[in-house]
Amino acid sequence: MLSNLQKKDKTFIWHPYTHVKNGQGVIPVVKARGAHLYDEKGQKIIDAISSWWVNTHGHGHPHIARSIAAQFKQLDHVIFAGFTHKPAVNLAERLLNHLPENQKKVFFSDDGSTAVEIAVKMAIQYYHNKGQKRRKIIAFDNAYHGDTFGAMSVSGKSIFNAPFDGLTFDVLRIKVPISGQEDTVVAEFEKLIINNDVAAFIFEPLVLGAGGMIMYEPEPLEKLISLCRKYKVISIADEVMTGFFRTGTFFACDQLKNKPDIFCISKGVTGGTLPLGITTCASYIYEAFLDKDIRKTLFHGHSYTGNPIVCSAANASLDLYENENCLKNVLRIKEKHLDFFRKISSHKSLKDVRVKGTIMAFELLSEETTSYSNALKEKIYNYFLNNGILLRPLGNVFYILPPYCISNKDLKYIYNCITDFLNKL
Ligand SMILES: *Cc1c(COP(=O)(O)O)cnc(C)c1O
């Protein structure tokens, strides 16, 4: 039985990533606090995936709420071409302090996809402005960089972008350097660079998110970035999912000695409260756009670029990241994940289990192709939802990616449910 709200929703709304024909009724949520969502009927649901990987400090954090309210009263919005304001300047300065030394300029946009679009445009136009013919981009198979056309182009070919095949631009692809194939990937990468006019290499550092929570070590990435340096290829780290302690360090690239030239940031930046995309770059890239010739301008901007309320949410969120309790929680979750890993890793229903920081992923054995459309997806989703836990599987892979405020009790409950689920398979 659908509630009134569900009926109207069904009449009026087209939901993201929702298979419309088989779509079950969506769940009306009336309130969220900490790691919990509360539905129309008052049922509590543990938000074990941080509402699509964005929520880090927990829902309804009073510090962020106060900051947003105060900013609204002071300055709600102003055009960001020709104008500026304190929340944006503070945020840029503070973020650069957390990024590697080579990052010097901050470009604001709206979400992860736009942050990626801008990174790709910066890289391509850099060589255009320099008068060099370099336009090819290298990306990982299985990569996910967003849903706009440029972001789809650099993403791996999948069910997500298949209808647009031929309309997206061609990129050169390499395998992910997971354990056992590091050397072949590095060799293949160098070959691609030598034989093509490569402008940039874009990658998700250490964890490929939507591609199935595929994890790899810093060492091979270190080598790929070295090769970028050697051949003057711009390296672009898409930290949209991995940023803000997700993998245990502030940015995943903090685990590298070689630093990328461009960073894409979003999701956790506002603690999951308001949408914001950020692209940062090294000064040598910015300098290629400084010219008397107007044609060398980066002609890119969105209506809400640098919105002051959003920036103030991000500044408040940064206050919380900079508080030592945040990292303590991250390390606590990581330890709990590793404890559970030791208990569950040899379970007969599992093909693989992996942990990186606060992310724990479970890959089920499956006869079917292990793609996003795998039939296990629905089964896993329903099982956990019926037990008051929101997990959103990627085909036969499901994962815990919780807000950092999640309690040990909730974690234990989730682990127990996972064990029960696996035992029943
Ligand atoms: C989610 C994601 C994006 C896209 O971000 P949106 O805010 O959904 O547009 C890009 N890159 C990575 C690595 C992501 O996980």
Ligand as a Chemical Component Dictionary entry (heavy atoms), coordinates in Angstrom:
data_LIG
# 
_chem_comp.id                   LIG 
_chem_comp.type                 NON-POLYMER 
_chem_comp.pdbx_formal_charge   0 
_chem_comp.three_letter_code    LIG 
# 
loop_
_chem_comp_atom.comp_id 
_chem_comp_atom.atom_id 
_chem_comp_atom.alt_atom_id 
_chem_comp_atom.type_symbol 
_chem_comp_atom.charge 
_chem_comp_atom.model_Cartn_x 
_chem_comp_atom.model_Cartn_y 
_chem_comp_atom.model_Cartn_z 
_chem_comp_atom.pdbx_ordinal 
LIG C1 C1 C 0 30.030 10.580 -7.386  1  
LIG C2 C2 C 0 31.254 10.755 -8.169  2  
LIG C3 C3 C 0 31.339 11.699 -9.208  3  
LIG C4 C4 C 0 30.147 12.502 -9.641  4  
LIG O1 O1 O 0 29.709 13.358 -8.640  5  
LIG P1 P1 P 0 28.209 13.958 -8.708  6  
LIG O2 O2 O 0 28.171 14.899 -7.566  7  
LIG O3 O3 O 0 27.303 12.778 -8.529  8  
LIG O4 O4 O 0 28.050 14.605 -10.019 9  
LIG C5 C5 C 0 32.541 11.859 -9.840  10 
LIG N1 N1 N 0 33.626 11.138 -9.497  11 
LIG C6 C6 C 0 33.580 10.214 -8.516  12 
LIG C7 C7 C 0 34.820 9.474  -8.160  13 
LIG C8 C8 C 0 32.396 9.994  -7.829  14 
LIG O5 O5 O 0 32.347 9.038  -6.874  15 
# 
loop_
_chem_comp_bond.comp_id 
_chem_comp_bond.atom_id_1 
_chem_comp_bond.atom_id_2 
_chem_comp_bond.value_order 
_chem_comp_bond.pdbx_ordinal 
LIG C1 C2 SING 1  
LIG C2 C3 SING 2  
LIG C2 C8 DOUB 3  
LIG C3 C4 SING 4  
LIG C3 C5 DOUB 5  
LIG C4 O1 SING 6  
LIG O1 P1 SING 7  
LIG P1 O2 DOUB 8  
LIG P1 O3 SING 9  
LIG P1 O4 SING 10 
LIG C5 N1 SING 11 
LIG N1 C6 DOUB 12 
LIG C6 C7 SING 13 
LIG C6 C8 SING 14 
LIG C8 O5 SING 15 
# 
